[in-house]
Amino acid sequence: MTNGIAGIDHIIVGVRDLEAARRNWMRLGFTVTPRGRHIGQGTANYCIMFGRDYLELLGFVERDEYGHRLEAFLAEREGPMSVAFAPEYDAETTGAALATRGLHPSPPRALSRALELPEGDVTPRFSLLNLPPEETPGLDCFICGHLTPELVRQPEWLVHPNGVSGIKAVHLIADDPAALAPGYRQLFSDDRVVTTVRGLEVDTGRNHLVFTRPSLSGAGIAAPSIATLELRIDSGIVTEAYLKKAGVAFMTLPDGRLAVSSAEANGTSLLLAQD
């Protein structure tokens, strides 16, 4: 039985100064798309696109009476705040698949943004589904279907000087990771949820959610939260050379992964890892 979810679509990184964040992530070696303005809202974004997923730098460009969640998050810190899952089907069929598993998805909700291209704005469109918080415990998330994917994945946006090619895992902290297992077994299936001595690991289909207790994460933020984004790189040698040339501080871990401090990436701790 399918669960209707096909991995992570994107991760939202909340930032206080959107233009400063754009410059910062370009310094880190990411290609950043033109700005997108959410229609009818006071928020805008810059995206960092990969072949099948992406990062979204999200901030305010004007007052937004509906932006309470982002406003509350930014009052505490910058950094990764939410995960958007990719639907396996169109919104209606995905909702039905989730309901078959005993879950309670919302009706589809439309979202669009004005993507500010040099030749004129275009309008990417999306269809969003939400699940009740108790059905995705310890994780702020939603499901995002792309209705106009060709507008947001132009070939030149997919190549990054630092060699990053996608999202490998999202590392989160939770007070009791094992207690989250029943919810994720219902969402995904028994064989895709594993408890470990460190916490809980969930296979989303093409990336992983890794829940760890605060005492083991070293993140210094309150649970539940996203602590670290683990991104795929094609070559550790190429990525390390780029970071050194750009003056980005990083550590090489014993397992070969490169760790970039949250101070370098708007509150976002990064792990860069080859498959």
Residue pairs with C-beta under 8 A, 6 or more apart in sequence:
1 100
1 101
1 189
2 88
2 97
3 88
3 97
3 98
3 101
3 187
3 188
3 189
4 87
4 88
4 89
4 93
4 94
4 95
4 96
4 97
4 98
4 101
5 85
5 86
5 87
5 88
5 94
5 98
5 143
5 187
5 188
5 204
5 205
6 85
6 86
6 87
6 88
6 205
6 206
7 52
7 53
7 85
7 86
7 204
7 205
7 206
7 207
8 53
8 83
8 84
8 85
8 86
8 167
8 170
8 204
8 206
8 207
9 53
9 54
9 84
9 85
9 86
9 143
9 144
9 146
10 47
10 53
10 54
10 55
10 56
10 83
10 84
10 144
11 53
11 54
11 55
11 56
11 80
11 82
11 83
11 84
11 167
11 170
11 226
11 229
12 56
12 58
12 80
12 81
12 82
12 83
12 84
13 21
13 55
13 56
13 57
13 58
13 78
13 79
13 80
13 81
13 266
13 267
13 268
14 58
14 59
14 70
14 73
14 74
14 78
14 79
14 80
14 81
15 21
15 57
15 58
15 59
15 74
15 78
15 266
16 59
16 74
16 78
17 59
18 35
18 44
18 45
18 46
18 57
18 58
18 59
18 60
18 61
21 46
21 57
21 59
21 266
22 32
22 35
22 46
22 57
24 264
24 265
24 266
25 32
25 46
25 48
25 57
25 265
25 266
26 32
27 246
27 248
28 162
28 243
28 246
28 248
28 260
28 264
28 265
28 270
29 160
29 161
29 162
29 163
29 164
29 239
29 242
29 243
29 246
29 248
30 48
30 55
30 160
30 161
30 162
30 164
31 48
31 49
31 156
31 157
31 158
31 159
31 160
31 161
32 46
32 47
32 48
32 57
33 46
33 47
33 48
33 49
33 115
33 152
33 157
34 46
34 115
34 116
34 117
34 118
35 44
35 45
35 46
35 115
35 116
36 44
36 45
36 46
36 47
36 113
36 114
36 115
36 116
36 124
37 43
37 44
37 61
37 113
37 114
37 116
38 44
38 45
38 111
38 112
38 113
39 112
39 113
39 114
39 123
41 64
41 66
41 67
42 60
42 61
42 62
42 63
42 64
42 65
42 66
42 67
43 58
43 59
43 60
43 61
43 64
43 67
43 70
44 58
44 59
44 60
44 61
44 113
45 56
45 57
45 58
45 59
45 113
46 56
46 57
47 54
47 55
47 56
47 57
47 152
47 157
48 54
48 55
48 56
48 57
48 160
49 152
49 153
49 157
49 158
50 158
50 164
50 165
50 166
50 167
51 153
51 158
51 165
51 166
52 86
52 166
52 206
53 86
53 166
53 167
53 206
53 207
54 152
55 167
55 229
56 84
57 266
58 70
58 81
59 70
59 74
60 67
60 70
60 71
64 70
64 71
70 81
73 81
77 221
77 267
78 266
78 267
78 268
79 221
79 226
79 262
79 266
79 267
79 268
79 269
80 170
80 226
80 229
80 267
80 268
81 140
81 226
82 140
82 141
82 142
83 139
83 140
83 141
83 170
83 209
83 226
84 141
84 142
84 143
84 144
85 141
85 142
85 143
85 144
85 204
86 143
86 144
86 145
87 94
87 129
87 143
87 144
87 145
88 94
88 97
89 97
90 127
90 145
91 108
91 127
91 128
91 129
91 143
91 145
92 108
94 105
94 129
94 143
94 145
95 105
95 106
95 107
95 108
95 129
98 104
98 105
98 129
98 131
98 187
99 105
101 186
101 187
102 186
103 131
103 135
103 186
103 187
104 131
104 132
104 135
105 129
105 130
105 131
105 143
106 129
106 130
106 131
108 127
108 128
108 129
108 145
109 127
109 128
109 129
109 130
110 125
110 126
110 127
110 128
111 125
111 126
111 127
111 128
112 123
112 124
112 125
112 126
113 123
113 124
114 121
114 122
114 123
115 121
115 122
115 123
115 124
115 151
115 152
122 151
123 148
123 151
124 146
124 147
124 148
124 151
124 152
125 147
125 148
126 144
126 145
126 146
126 147
127 144
127 145
127 147
128 142
128 143
128 144
128 145
129 142
129 143
129 145
130 142
130 143
131 141
131 142
131 143
131 187
134 183
135 183
135 186
135 187
136 183
136 184
136 187
137 174
137 179
137 180
137 183
137 184
137 224
138 172
138 174
138 177
138 180
138 211
138 223
138 224
139 172
139 209
139 224
146 152
161 242
162 233
162 239
162 242
162 243
162 272
163 233
163 234
163 235
163 238
163 239
163 242
164 231
164 232
164 233
164 239
164 272
165 231
165 232
165 233
165 234
166 207
166 231
166 232
167 207
167 229
167 230
167 231
167 232
168 207
168 208
168 230
168 231
168 232
168 271
168 273
168 275
169 207
169 208
169 209
169 210
169 230
170 207
170 208
170 209
170 210
170 226
170 228
170 229
170 230
171 210
171 212
171 217
171 226
171 227
171 228
171 229
171 230
171 271
172 209
172 210
172 211
172 212
172 224
172 225
172 226
172 227
173 211
173 212
173 213
173 214
173 217
173 219
173 221
173 223
173 224
173 225
173 227
174 180
174 199
174 200
174 211
174 212
174 213
174 223
174 224
175 213
175 214
175 223
175 224
176 213
177 195
177 199
177 200
177 211
177 212
177 213
178 195
178 199
178 200
180 200
180 211
181 193
181 195
181 200
184 192
184 193
184 200
184 202
184 209
185 193
188 202
188 203
188 204
188 205
192 202
192 203
192 204
193 200
193 201
193 202
193 203
194 200
194 201
194 203
198 212
198 213
198 216
199 210
199 211
199 212
199 213
199 216
200 209
200 210
200 211
201 208
201 209
201 210
201 211
202 208
202 209
202 210
202 211
212 227
213 223
214 222
214 223
217 227
217 228
219 225
219 227
219 228
219 269
221 227
227 269
228 269
228 270
228 271
229 268
229 269
229 270
229 271
230 257
230 270
230 271
230 272
230 273
231 270
231 271
231 272
231 273
232 273
232 274
232 275
233 239
233 258
233 272
233 273
233 274
234 274
235 274
236 256
236 258
236 272
236 274
239 258
239 272
240 250
240 252
240 258
243 250
243 258
243 260
248 260
248 264
249 260
249 261
249 263
249 264
250 258
250 259
250 260
250 261
250 264
250 272
251 258
251 259
252 258
252 259
253 259
253 271
256 273
256 274
257 271
257 272
257 273
258 271
258 272
258 273
259 269
259 270
259 271
259 272
260 269
260 270
260 271
260 272
261 269
262 268
262 269
264 270
